[in-house]
């Protein structure tokens, strides 16, 4: 299972680990200019993997959205379940 956090919100990023299933992957896309804190035993117990993206410009985001909307990038197999906002 994948959990994407695109918020750039410290609290959301810190709490997102609770959404992971065993062996899940957490992907941080949003950037927060702050320290975040994760409870280390949670990471080990869930055997979690944490990945992060690099910063992108607004122009790059618009280009990706355009490619998705035009059908150039096929998104039909992408995850469609979202956790409710806390």
PyMOL Python script that loads the backbone (N, CA, C, O; Angstrom):
from pymol import cmd

cmd.read_pdbstr("""\
ATOM      1  N   UNK A   1       0.828  -1.174   0.000  1.00  0.00           N
ATOM      2  CA  UNK A   1       0.000   0.000   0.000  1.00  0.00           C
ATOM      3  C   UNK A   1       0.874   1.240   0.000  1.00  0.00           C
ATOM      4  O   UNK A   1       1.911   1.287   0.662  1.00  0.00           O
ATOM      5  N   UNK A   2       0.446   2.235  -0.745  1.00  0.00           N
ATOM      6  CA  UNK A   2       1.140   3.516  -0.816  1.00  0.00           C
ATOM      7  C   UNK A   2       0.326   4.587  -0.115  1.00  0.00           C
ATOM      8  O   UNK A   2      -0.903   4.603  -0.192  1.00  0.00           O
ATOM      9  N   UNK A   3       1.016   5.470   0.560  1.00  0.00           N
ATOM     10  CA  UNK A   3       0.385   6.660   1.125  1.00  0.00           C
ATOM     11  C   UNK A   3       1.147   7.860   0.577  1.00  0.00           C
ATOM     12  O   UNK A   3       2.351   7.995   0.792  1.00  0.00           O
ATOM     13  N   UNK A   4       0.433   8.726  -0.133  1.00  0.00           N
ATOM     14  CA  UNK A   4       1.010   9.952  -0.661  1.00  0.00           C
ATOM     15  C   UNK A   4       0.571  11.098   0.235  1.00  0.00           C
ATOM     16  O   UNK A   4      -0.620  11.262   0.500  1.00  0.00           O
ATOM     17  N   UNK A   5       1.518  11.883   0.698  1.00  0.00           N
ATOM     18  CA  UNK A   5       1.172  13.109   1.405  1.00  0.00           C
ATOM     19  C   UNK A   5       1.672  14.266   0.556  1.00  0.00           C
ATOM     20  O   UNK A   5       2.875  14.482   0.410  1.00  0.00           O
ATOM     21  N   UNK A   6       0.730  14.995   0.006  1.00  0.00           N
ATOM     22  CA  UNK A   6       1.051  16.106  -0.888  1.00  0.00           C
ATOM     23  C   UNK A   6       0.768  17.457  -0.228  1.00  0.00           C
ATOM     24  O   UNK A   6       0.783  18.489  -0.898  1.00  0.00           O
ATOM     25  N   UNK A   7       0.514  17.455   1.071  1.00  0.00           N
ATOM     26  CA  UNK A   7       0.026  18.642   1.746  1.00  0.00           C
ATOM     27  C   UNK A   7       1.091  19.684   2.018  1.00  0.00           C
ATOM     28  O   UNK A   7       0.824  20.881   1.914  1.00  0.00           O
ATOM     29  N   UNK A   8       2.289  19.252   2.364  1.00  0.00           N
ATOM     30  CA  UNK A   8       3.288  20.202   2.833  1.00  0.00           C
ATOM     31  C   UNK A   8       2.937  20.721   4.220  1.00  0.00           C
ATOM     32  O   UNK A   8       3.404  21.783   4.633  1.00  0.00           O
ATOM     33  N   UNK A   9       2.110  19.965   4.936  1.00  0.00           N
ATOM     34  CA  UNK A   9       1.665  20.339   6.275  1.00  0.00           C
ATOM     35  C   UNK A   9       2.329  19.417   7.285  1.00  0.00           C
ATOM     36  O   UNK A   9       2.186  18.196   7.210  1.00  0.00           O
ATOM     37  N   UNK A  10       3.059  20.005   8.234  1.00  0.00           N
ATOM     38  CA  UNK A  10       3.831  19.218   9.198  1.00  0.00           C
ATOM     39  C   UNK A  10       2.969  18.204   9.946  1.00  0.00           C
ATOM     40  O   UNK A  10       3.350  17.039  10.058  1.00  0.00           O
ATOM     41  N   UNK A  11       1.828  18.624  10.455  1.00  0.00           N
ATOM     42  CA  UNK A  11       0.968  17.718  11.227  1.00  0.00           C
ATOM     43  C   UNK A  11       0.488  16.551  10.366  1.00  0.00           C
ATOM     44  O   UNK A  11       0.507  15.403  10.809  1.00  0.00           O
ATOM     45  N   UNK A  12       0.061  16.839   9.150  1.00  0.00           N
ATOM     46  CA  UNK A  12      -0.397  15.777   8.253  1.00  0.00           C
ATOM     47  C   UNK A  12       0.730  14.795   7.964  1.00  0.00           C
ATOM     48  O   UNK A  12       0.519  13.582   7.973  1.00  0.00           O
ATOM     49  N   UNK A  13       1.909  15.309   7.711  1.00  0.00           N
ATOM     50  CA  UNK A  13       3.042  14.449   7.400  1.00  0.00           C
ATOM     51  C   UNK A  13       3.398  13.569   8.593  1.00  0.00           C
ATOM     52  O   UNK A  13       3.706  12.389   8.424  1.00  0.00           O
ATOM     53  N   UNK A  14       3.357  14.133   9.789  1.00  0.00           N
ATOM     54  CA  UNK A  14       3.685  13.358  10.979  1.00  0.00           C
ATOM     55  C   UNK A  14       2.649  12.269  11.253  1.00  0.00           C
ATOM     56  O   UNK A  14       3.005  11.183  11.711  1.00  0.00           O
ATOM     57  N   UNK A  15       1.386  12.539  10.982  1.00  0.00           N
ATOM     58  CA  UNK A  15       0.332  11.577  11.256  1.00  0.00           C
ATOM     59  C   UNK A  15       0.142  10.549  10.141  1.00  0.00           C
ATOM     60  O   UNK A  15      -0.513   9.528  10.353  1.00  0.00           O
ATOM     61  N   UNK A  16       0.695  10.798   8.976  1.00  0.00           N
ATOM     62  CA  UNK A  16       0.474   9.913   7.834  1.00  0.00           C
ATOM     63  C   UNK A  16       1.007   8.504   8.057  1.00  0.00           C
ATOM     64  O   UNK A  16       0.516   7.560   7.438  1.00  0.00           O
ATOM     65  N   UNK A  17       1.992   8.340   8.918  1.00  0.00           N
ATOM     66  CA  UNK A  17       2.542   7.015   9.190  1.00  0.00           C
ATOM     67  C   UNK A  17       1.460   6.090   9.731  1.00  0.00           C
ATOM     68  O   UNK A  17       1.541   4.876   9.545  1.00  0.00           O
ATOM     69  N   UNK A  18       0.451   6.641  10.397  1.00  0.00           N
ATOM     70  CA  UNK A  18      -0.626   5.820  10.960  1.00  0.00           C
ATOM     71  C   UNK A  18      -1.479   5.176   9.866  1.00  0.00           C
ATOM     72  O   UNK A  18      -2.177   4.197  10.133  1.00  0.00           O
ATOM     73  N   UNK A  19      -1.437   5.702   8.652  1.00  0.00           N
ATOM     74  CA  UNK A  19      -2.224   5.165   7.545  1.00  0.00           C
ATOM     75  C   UNK A  19      -1.556   3.973   6.864  1.00  0.00           C
ATOM     76  O   UNK A  19      -2.195   3.249   6.101  1.00  0.00           O
ATOM     77  N   UNK A  20      -0.282   3.776   7.140  1.00  0.00           N
ATOM     78  CA  UNK A  20       0.457   2.700   6.470  1.00  0.00           C
ATOM     79  C   UNK A  20       0.067   1.326   6.980  1.00  0.00           C
ATOM     80  O   UNK A  20      -0.184   1.123   8.168  1.00  0.00           O
ATOM     81  N   UNK A  21       0.026   0.396   6.052  1.00  0.00           N
ATOM     82  CA  UNK A  21      -0.121  -1.007   6.402  1.00  0.00           C
ATOM     83  C   UNK A  21       1.272  -1.619   6.494  1.00  0.00           C
ATOM     84  O   UNK A  21       2.263  -0.972   6.154  1.00  0.00           O
ATOM     85  N   UNK A  22       1.347  -2.848   6.947  1.00  0.00           N
ATOM     86  CA  UNK A  22       2.621  -3.553   7.065  1.00  0.00           C
ATOM     87  C   UNK A  22       3.349  -3.539   5.720  1.00  0.00           C
ATOM     88  O   UNK A  22       2.780  -3.917   4.696  1.00  0.00           O
ATOM     89  N   UNK A  23       4.601  -3.104   5.728  1.00  0.00           N
ATOM     90  CA  UNK A  23       5.410  -3.078   4.510  1.00  0.00           C
ATOM     91  C   UNK A  23       5.040  -1.960   3.553  1.00  0.00           C
ATOM     92  O   UNK A  23       5.481  -1.964   2.403  1.00  0.00           O
ATOM     93  N   UNK A  24       4.237  -1.003   4.004  1.00  0.00           N
ATOM     94  CA  UNK A  24       3.778   0.079   3.138  1.00  0.00           C
ATOM     95  C   UNK A  24       4.856   1.105   2.829  1.00  0.00           C
ATOM     96  O   UNK A  24       5.914   1.141   3.458  1.00  0.00           O
ATOM     97  N   UNK A  25       4.555   1.930   1.849  1.00  0.00           N
ATOM     98  CA  UNK A  25       5.465   2.997   1.438  1.00  0.00           C
ATOM     99  C   UNK A  25       4.791   4.347   1.639  1.00  0.00           C
ATOM    100  O   UNK A  25       3.644   4.552   1.241  1.00  0.00           O
ATOM    101  N   UNK A  26       5.521   5.257   2.261  1.00  0.00           N
ATOM    102  CA  UNK A  26       5.071   6.618   2.472  1.00  0.00           C
ATOM    103  C   UNK A  26       5.831   7.498   1.493  1.00  0.00           C
ATOM    104  O   UNK A  26       7.060   7.460   1.442  1.00  0.00           O
ATOM    105  N   UNK A  27       5.104   8.286   0.719  1.00  0.00           N
ATOM    106  CA  UNK A  27       5.734   9.169  -0.245  1.00  0.00           C
ATOM    107  C   UNK A  27       5.357  10.604   0.101  1.00  0.00           C
ATOM    108  O   UNK A  27       4.185  10.979   0.070  1.00  0.00           O
ATOM    109  N   UNK A  28       6.363  11.392   0.427  1.00  0.00           N
ATOM    110  CA  UNK A  28       6.156  12.807   0.719  1.00  0.00           C
ATOM    111  C   UNK A  28       6.401  13.601  -0.555  1.00  0.00           C
ATOM    112  O   UNK A  28       7.502  13.597  -1.104  1.00  0.00           O
ATOM    113  N   UNK A  29       5.368  14.276  -1.012  1.00  0.00           N
ATOM    114  CA  UNK A  29       5.462  15.103  -2.205  1.00  0.00           C
ATOM    115  C   UNK A  29       5.502  16.577  -1.819  1.00  0.00           C
ATOM    116  O   UNK A  29       6.299  17.347  -2.356  1.00  0.00           O
ATOM    117  N   UNK A  30       4.636  16.964  -0.882  1.00  0.00           N
ATOM    118  CA  UNK A  30       4.609  18.350  -0.420  1.00  0.00           C
ATOM    119  C   UNK A  30       5.849  18.668   0.390  1.00  0.00           C
ATOM    120  O   UNK A  30       6.416  17.792   1.042  1.00  0.00           O
ATOM    121  N   UNK A  31       6.262  19.899   0.348  1.00  0.00           N
ATOM    122  CA  UNK A  31       7.456  20.351   1.063  1.00  0.00           C
ATOM    123  C   UNK A  31       7.038  21.269   2.192  1.00  0.00           C
ATOM    124  O   UNK A  31       6.271  22.209   1.983  1.00  0.00           O
ATOM    125  N   UNK A  32       7.534  21.004   3.379  1.00  0.00           N
ATOM    126  CA  UNK A  32       7.319  21.885   4.523  1.00  0.00           C
ATOM    127  C   UNK A  32       8.694  22.360   4.976  1.00  0.00           C
ATOM    128  O   UNK A  32       9.621  21.564   5.127  1.00  0.00           O
ATOM    129  N   UNK A  33       8.812  23.648   5.189  1.00  0.00           N
ATOM    130  CA  UNK A  33      10.091  24.222   5.599  1.00  0.00           C
ATOM    131  C   UNK A  33      10.175  24.198   7.125  1.00  0.00           C
ATOM    132  O   UNK A  33      10.192  25.235   7.787  1.00  0.00           O
ATOM    133  N   UNK A  34      10.228  22.979   7.654  1.00  0.00           N
ATOM    134  CA  UNK A  34      10.201  22.773   9.094  1.00  0.00           C
ATOM    135  C   UNK A  34      10.712  21.365   9.370  1.00  0.00           C
ATOM    136  O   UNK A  34      10.896  20.576   8.443  1.00  0.00           O
ATOM    137  N   UNK A  35      10.936  21.055  10.610  1.00  0.00           N
ATOM    138  CA  UNK A  35      11.277  19.693  11.013  1.00  0.00           C
ATOM    139  C   UNK A  35       9.980  18.914  11.183  1.00  0.00           C
ATOM    140  O   UNK A  35       8.972  19.455  11.638  1.00  0.00           O
ATOM    141  N   UNK A  36      10.017  17.639  10.814  1.00  0.00           N
ATOM    142  CA  UNK A  36       8.897  16.762  11.126  1.00  0.00           C
ATOM    143  C   UNK A  36       9.418  15.664  12.034  1.00  0.00           C
ATOM    144  O   UNK A  36      10.607  15.346  12.028  1.00  0.00           O
ATOM    145  N   UNK A  37       8.524  15.095  12.807  1.00  0.00           N
ATOM    146  CA  UNK A  37       8.906  14.077  13.767  1.00  0.00           C
ATOM    147  C   UNK A  37       8.063  12.828  13.545  1.00  0.00           C
ATOM    148  O   UNK A  37       6.835  12.900  13.491  1.00  0.00           O
ATOM    149  N   UNK A  38       8.723  11.693  13.419  1.00  0.00           N
ATOM    150  CA  UNK A  38       8.049  10.409  13.255  1.00  0.00           C
ATOM    151  C   UNK A  38       8.489   9.500  14.394  1.00  0.00           C
ATOM    152  O   UNK A  38       9.664   9.487  14.764  1.00  0.00           O
ATOM    153  N   UNK A  39       7.557   8.747  14.946  1.00  0.00           N
ATOM    154  CA  UNK A  39       7.859   7.834  16.042  1.00  0.00           C
ATOM    155  C   UNK A  39       8.564   6.608  15.468  1.00  0.00           C
ATOM    156  O   UNK A  39       7.960   5.804  14.758  1.00  0.00           O
ATOM    157  N   UNK A  40       9.836   6.480  15.782  1.00  0.00           N
ATOM    158  CA  UNK A  40      10.684   5.452  15.181  1.00  0.00           C
ATOM    159  C   UNK A  40      10.133   4.028  15.327  1.00  0.00           C
ATOM    160  O   UNK A  40      10.189   3.278  14.353  1.00  0.00           O
ATOM    161  N   UNK A  41       9.606   3.611  16.485  1.00  0.00           N
ATOM    162  CA  UNK A  41       9.064   2.254  16.570  1.00  0.00           C
ATOM    163  C   UNK A  41       7.946   1.985  15.563  1.00  0.00           C
ATOM    164  O   UNK A  41       7.799   0.855  15.098  1.00  0.00           O
ATOM    165  N   UNK A  42       7.155   3.006  15.219  1.00  0.00           N
ATOM    166  CA  UNK A  42       6.108   2.816  14.207  1.00  0.00           C
ATOM    167  C   UNK A  42       6.710   2.457  12.853  1.00  0.00           C
ATOM    168  O   UNK A  42       6.187   1.601  12.139  1.00  0.00           O
ATOM    169  N   UNK A  43       7.799   3.110  12.511  1.00  0.00           N
ATOM    170  CA  UNK A  43       8.455   2.827  11.231  1.00  0.00           C
ATOM    171  C   UNK A  43       8.974   1.396  11.188  1.00  0.00           C
ATOM    172  O   UNK A  43       8.804   0.696  10.190  1.00  0.00           O
ATOM    173  N   UNK A  44       9.601   0.968  12.266  1.00  0.00           N
ATOM    174  CA  UNK A  44      10.168  -0.386  12.310  1.00  0.00           C
ATOM    175  C   UNK A  44       9.083  -1.450  12.381  1.00  0.00           C
ATOM    176  O   UNK A  44       9.162  -2.465  11.690  1.00  0.00           O
ATOM    177  N   UNK A  45       8.075  -1.225  13.210  1.00  0.00           N
ATOM    178  CA  UNK A  45       7.006  -2.212  13.365  1.00  0.00           C
ATOM    179  C   UNK A  45       6.289  -2.437  12.040  1.00  0.00           C
ATOM    180  O   UNK A  45       5.917  -3.564  11.713  1.00  0.00           O
ATOM    181  N   UNK A  46       6.097  -1.371  11.285  1.00  0.00           N
ATOM    182  CA  UNK A  46       5.385  -1.481  10.007  1.00  0.00           C
ATOM    183  C   UNK A  46       6.322  -1.803   8.848  1.00  0.00           C
ATOM    184  O   UNK A  46       5.876  -1.971   7.713  1.00  0.00           O
ATOM    185  N   UNK A  47       7.622  -1.889   9.133  1.00  0.00           N
ATOM    186  CA  UNK A  47       8.620  -2.126   8.081  1.00  0.00           C
ATOM    187  C   UNK A  47       8.386  -1.171   6.920  1.00  0.00           C
ATOM    188  O   UNK A  47       8.332  -1.572   5.757  1.00  0.00           O
ATOM    189  N   UNK A  48       8.247   0.104   7.268  1.00  0.00           N
ATOM    190  CA  UNK A  48       7.875   1.144   6.310  1.00  0.00           C
ATOM    191  C   UNK A  48       9.060   1.617   5.481  1.00  0.00           C
ATOM    192  O   UNK A  48      10.211   1.567   5.915  1.00  0.00           O
ATOM    193  N   UNK A  49       8.748   2.070   4.291  1.00  0.00           N
ATOM    194  CA  UNK A  49       9.708   2.728   3.414  1.00  0.00           C
ATOM    195  C   UNK A  49       9.221   4.152   3.205  1.00  0.00           C
ATOM    196  O   UNK A  49       8.047   4.374   2.910  1.00  0.00           O
ATOM    197  N   UNK A  50      10.121   5.119   3.358  1.00  0.00           N
ATOM    198  CA  UNK A  50       9.763   6.523   3.161  1.00  0.00           C
ATOM    199  C   UNK A  50      10.528   7.047   1.957  1.00  0.00           C
ATOM    200  O   UNK A  50      11.748   6.909   1.867  1.00  0.00           O
ATOM    201  N   UNK A  51       9.792   7.647   1.040  1.00  0.00           N
ATOM    202  CA  UNK A  51      10.378   8.256  -0.157  1.00  0.00           C
ATOM    203  C   UNK A  51       9.963   9.717  -0.202  1.00  0.00           C
ATOM    204  O   UNK A  51       8.934  10.095   0.359  1.00  0.00           O
ATOM    205  N   UNK A  52      10.751  10.523  -0.858  1.00  0.00           N
ATOM    206  CA  UNK A  52      10.420  11.942  -1.009  1.00  0.00           C
ATOM    207  C   UNK A  52      10.735  12.386  -2.424  1.00  0.00           C
ATOM    208  O   UNK A  52      11.667  11.893  -3.059  1.00  0.00           O
ATOM    209  N   UNK A  53       9.940  13.326  -2.901  1.00  0.00           N
ATOM    210  CA  UNK A  53      10.188  13.880  -4.233  1.00  0.00           C
ATOM    211  C   UNK A  53      11.089  15.101  -4.104  1.00  0.00           C
ATOM    212  O   UNK A  53      11.287  15.638  -3.015  1.00  0.00           O
ATOM    213  N   UNK A  54      11.612  15.511  -5.209  1.00  0.00           N
ATOM    214  CA  UNK A  54      12.372  16.758  -5.215  1.00  0.00           C
ATOM    215  C   UNK A  54      11.393  17.899  -5.444  1.00  0.00           C
ATOM    216  O   UNK A  54      10.249  17.675  -5.840  1.00  0.00           O
ATOM    217  N   UNK A  55      11.835  19.096  -5.200  1.00  0.00           N
ATOM    218  CA  UNK A  55      10.968  20.251  -5.430  1.00  0.00           C
ATOM    219  C   UNK A  55      10.707  20.415  -6.921  1.00  0.00           C
ATOM    220  O   UNK A  55      11.586  20.159  -7.744  1.00  0.00           O
ATOM    221  N   UNK A  56       9.508  20.838  -7.259  1.00  0.00           N
ATOM    222  CA  UNK A  56       9.142  21.103  -8.645  1.00  0.00           C
ATOM    223  C   UNK A  56       8.587  22.512  -8.745  1.00  0.00           C
ATOM    224  O   UNK A  56       8.100  23.077  -7.766  1.00  0.00           O
ATOM    225  N   UNK A  57       8.666  23.059  -9.928  1.00  0.00           N
ATOM    226  CA  UNK A  57       8.134  24.402 -10.140  1.00  0.00           C
ATOM    227  C   UNK A  57       6.651  24.323 -10.492  1.00  0.00           C
ATOM    228  O   UNK A  57       6.180  23.271 -10.925  1.00  0.00           O
ATOM    229  N   UNK A  58       5.918  25.400 -10.317  1.00  0.00           N
ATOM    230  CA  UNK A  58       4.512  25.410 -10.737  1.00  0.00           C
ATOM    231  C   UNK A  58       4.344  25.049 -12.216  1.00  0.00           C
ATOM    232  O   UNK A  58       3.381  24.374 -12.579  1.00  0.00           O
ATOM    233  N   UNK A  59       5.260  25.488 -13.063  1.00  0.00           N
ATOM    234  CA  UNK A  59       5.178  25.169 -14.491  1.00  0.00           C
ATOM    235  C   UNK A  59       5.259  23.659 -14.718  1.00  0.00           C
ATOM    236  O   UNK A  59       4.567  23.120 -15.582  1.00  0.00           O
ATOM    237  N   UNK A  60       6.101  22.979 -13.943  1.00  0.00           N
ATOM    238  CA  UNK A  60       6.202  21.517 -14.078  1.00  0.00           C
ATOM    239  C   UNK A  60       4.912  20.838 -13.642  1.00  0.00           C
ATOM    240  O   UNK A  60       4.480  19.869 -14.266  1.00  0.00           O
ATOM    241  N   UNK A  61       4.298  21.333 -12.582  1.00  0.00           N
ATOM    242  CA  UNK A  61       3.025  20.769 -12.127  1.00  0.00           C
ATOM    243  C   UNK A  61       1.944  20.944 -13.193  1.00  0.00           C
ATOM    244  O   UNK A  61       1.175  20.021 -13.463  1.00  0.00           O
ATOM    245  N   UNK A  62       1.888  22.125 -13.794  1.00  0.00           N
ATOM    246  CA  UNK A  62       0.889  22.379 -14.847  1.00  0.00           C
ATOM    247  C   UNK A  62       1.136  21.483 -16.056  1.00  0.00           C
ATOM    248  O   UNK A  62       0.185  21.005 -16.675  1.00  0.00           O
ATOM    249  N   UNK A  63       2.393  21.254 -16.397  1.00  0.00           N
ATOM    250  CA  UNK A  63       2.713  20.375 -17.530  1.00  0.00           C
ATOM    251  C   UNK A  63       2.229  18.960 -17.267  1.00  0.00           C
ATOM    252  O   UNK A  63       1.649  18.327 -18.149  1.00  0.00           O
ATOM    253  N   UNK A  64       2.463  18.461 -16.065  1.00  0.00           N
ATOM    254  CA  UNK A  64       2.018  17.107 -15.718  1.00  0.00           C
ATOM    255  C   UNK A  64       0.494  17.027 -15.757  1.00  0.00           C
ATOM    256  O   UNK A  64      -0.062  16.063 -16.283  1.00  0.00           O
ATOM    257  N   UNK A  65      -0.183  18.029 -15.205  1.00  0.00           N
ATOM    258  CA  UNK A  65      -1.649  18.043 -15.247  1.00  0.00           C
ATOM    259  C   UNK A  65      -2.158  18.053 -16.685  1.00  0.00           C
ATOM    260  O   UNK A  65      -3.114  17.349 -17.009  1.00  0.00           O
ATOM    261  N   UNK A  66      -1.530  18.841 -17.543  1.00  0.00           N
ATOM    262  CA  UNK A  66      -1.930  18.884 -18.954  1.00  0.00           C
ATOM    263  C   UNK A  66      -1.755  17.511 -19.605  1.00  0.00           C
ATOM    264  O   UNK A  66      -2.622  17.070 -20.360  1.00  0.00           O
ATOM    265  N   UNK A  67      -0.642  16.834 -19.320  1.00  0.00           N
ATOM    266  CA  UNK A  67      -0.400  15.505 -19.886  1.00  0.00           C
ATOM    267  C   UNK A  67      -1.436  14.502 -19.396  1.00  0.00           C
ATOM    268  O   UNK A  67      -1.878  13.638 -20.153  1.00  0.00           O
ATOM    269  N   UNK A  68      -1.823  14.619 -18.129  1.00  0.00           N
ATOM    270  CA  UNK A  68      -2.841  13.726 -17.584  1.00  0.00           C
ATOM    271  C   UNK A  68      -4.198  14.008 -18.219  1.00  0.00           C
ATOM    272  O   UNK A  68      -4.908  13.080 -18.605  1.00  0.00           O
ATOM    273  N   UNK A  69      -4.559  15.270 -18.327  1.00  0.00           N
ATOM    274  CA  UNK A  69      -5.867  15.636 -18.879  1.00  0.00           C
ATOM    275  C   UNK A  69      -5.989  15.281 -20.356  1.00  0.00           C
ATOM    276  O   UNK A  69      -7.078  14.952 -20.826  1.00  0.00           O
ATOM    277  N   UNK A  70      -4.883  15.345 -21.091  1.00  0.00           N
ATOM    278  CA  UNK A  70      -4.920  15.027 -22.515  1.00  0.00           C
ATOM    279  C   UNK A  70      -4.925  13.524 -22.778  1.00  0.00           C
ATOM    280  O   UNK A  70      -5.181  13.093 -23.902  1.00  0.00           O
ATOM    281  N   UNK A  71      -4.643  12.719 -21.743  1.00  0.00           N
ATOM    282  CA  UNK A  71      -4.583  11.278 -21.920  1.00  0.00           C
ATOM    283  C   UNK A  71      -3.203  10.778 -22.303  1.00  0.00           C
ATOM    284  O   UNK A  71      -3.007   9.573 -22.454  1.00  0.00           O
ATOM    285  N   UNK A  72      -2.241  11.681 -22.463  1.00  0.00           N
ATOM    286  CA  UNK A  72      -0.882  11.272 -22.787  1.00  0.00           C
ATOM    287  C   UNK A  72      -0.302  10.410 -21.671  1.00  0.00           C
ATOM    288  O   UNK A  72       0.417   9.446 -21.931  1.00  0.00           O
ATOM    289  N   UNK A  73      -0.619  10.763 -20.430  1.00  0.00           N
ATOM    290  CA  UNK A  73      -0.242   9.958 -19.275  1.00  0.00           C
ATOM    291  C   UNK A  73      -1.489   9.213 -18.826  1.00  0.00           C
ATOM    292  O   UNK A  73      -2.479   9.825 -18.427  1.00  0.00           O
ATOM    293  N   UNK A  74      -1.435   7.892 -18.892  1.00  0.00           N
ATOM    294  CA  UNK A  74      -2.570   7.055 -18.536  1.00  0.00           C
ATOM    295  C   UNK A  74      -2.638   6.912 -17.019  1.00  0.00           C
ATOM    296  O   UNK A  74      -1.723   6.370 -16.399  1.00  0.00           O
ATOM    297  N   UNK A  75      -3.717   7.396 -16.428  1.00  0.00           N
ATOM    298  CA  UNK A  75      -3.858   7.360 -14.974  1.00  0.00           C
ATOM    299  C   UNK A  75      -4.911   6.360 -14.506  1.00  0.00           C
ATOM    300  O   UNK A  75      -5.278   6.352 -13.331  1.00  0.00           O
ATOM    301  N   UNK A  76      -5.396   5.520 -15.413  1.00  0.00           N
ATOM    302  CA  UNK A  76      -6.488   4.613 -15.046  1.00  0.00           C
ATOM    303  C   UNK A  76      -6.085   3.589 -13.996  1.00  0.00           C
ATOM    304  O   UNK A  76      -6.945   3.112 -13.257  1.00  0.00           O
ATOM    305  N   UNK A  77      -4.805   3.234 -13.904  1.00  0.00           N
ATOM    306  CA  UNK A  77      -4.365   2.247 -12.925  1.00  0.00           C
ATOM    307  C   UNK A  77      -3.816   2.876 -11.642  1.00  0.00           C
ATOM    308  O   UNK A  77      -3.278   2.173 -10.786  1.00  0.00           O
ATOM    309  N   UNK A  78      -3.949   4.175 -11.512  1.00  0.00           N
ATOM    310  CA  UNK A  78      -3.441   4.854 -10.322  1.00  0.00           C
ATOM    311  C   UNK A  78      -4.374   4.620  -9.142  1.00  0.00           C
ATOM    312  O   UNK A  78      -5.563   4.367  -9.338  1.00  0.00           O
ATOM    313  N   UNK A  79      -3.857   4.701  -7.927  1.00  0.00           N
ATOM    314  CA  UNK A  79      -4.712   4.526  -6.736  1.00  0.00           C
ATOM    315  C   UNK A  79      -5.853   5.528  -6.724  1.00  0.00           C
ATOM    316  O   UNK A  79      -5.700   6.676  -7.143  1.00  0.00           O
ATOM    317  N   UNK A  80      -6.995   5.074  -6.239  1.00  0.00           N
ATOM    318  CA  UNK A  80      -8.164   5.945  -6.217  1.00  0.00           C
ATOM    319  C   UNK A  80      -8.798   6.074  -4.832  1.00  0.00           C
ATOM    320  O   UNK A  80      -9.822   6.740  -4.680  1.00  0.00           O
ATOM    321  N   UNK A  81      -8.199   5.445  -3.827  1.00  0.00           N
ATOM    322  CA  UNK A  81      -8.740   5.550  -2.483  1.00  0.00           C
ATOM    323  C   UNK A  81      -7.967   6.609  -1.713  1.00  0.00           C
ATOM    324  O   UNK A  81      -6.738   6.663  -1.760  1.00  0.00           O
ATOM    325  N   UNK A  82      -8.706   7.439  -1.012  1.00  0.00           N
ATOM    326  CA  UNK A  82      -8.086   8.526  -0.268  1.00  0.00           C
ATOM    327  C   UNK A  82      -8.537   8.479   1.185  1.00  0.00           C
ATOM    328  O   UNK A  82      -9.684   8.144   1.483  1.00  0.00           O
ATOM    329  N   UNK A  83      -7.634   8.815   2.070  1.00  0.00           N
ATOM    330  CA  UNK A  83      -7.983   8.880   3.488  1.00  0.00           C
ATOM    331  C   UNK A  83      -8.710  10.187   3.754  1.00  0.00           C
ATOM    332  O   UNK A  83      -8.379  11.211   3.156  1.00  0.00           O
ATOM    333  N   UNK A  84      -9.684  10.168   4.633  1.00  0.00           N
ATOM    334  CA  UNK A  84     -10.385  11.409   4.959  1.00  0.00           C
ATOM    335  C   UNK A  84      -9.441  12.389   5.634  1.00  0.00           C
ATOM    336  O   UNK A  84      -8.507  11.996   6.333  1.00  0.00           O
ATOM    337  N   UNK A  85      -9.696  13.653   5.418  1.00  0.00           N
ATOM    338  CA  UNK A  85      -8.867  14.685   6.031  1.00  0.00           C
ATOM    339  C   UNK A  85      -9.107  14.694   7.530  1.00  0.00           C
ATOM    340  O   UNK A  85     -10.251  14.694   7.983  1.00  0.00           O
ATOM    341  N   UNK A  86      -8.037  14.702   8.288  1.00  0.00           N
ATOM    342  CA  UNK A  86      -8.149  14.670   9.760  1.00  0.00           C
ATOM    343  C   UNK A  86      -8.441  16.038  10.318  1.00  0.00           C
ATOM    344  O   UNK A  86      -8.566  16.196  11.532  1.00  0.00           O
TER     345      UNK A  86
END
""", "prot")
cmd.dss("prot")
cmd.show_as("cartoon", "prot")
cmd.util.cbc("prot")
cmd.orient("prot")
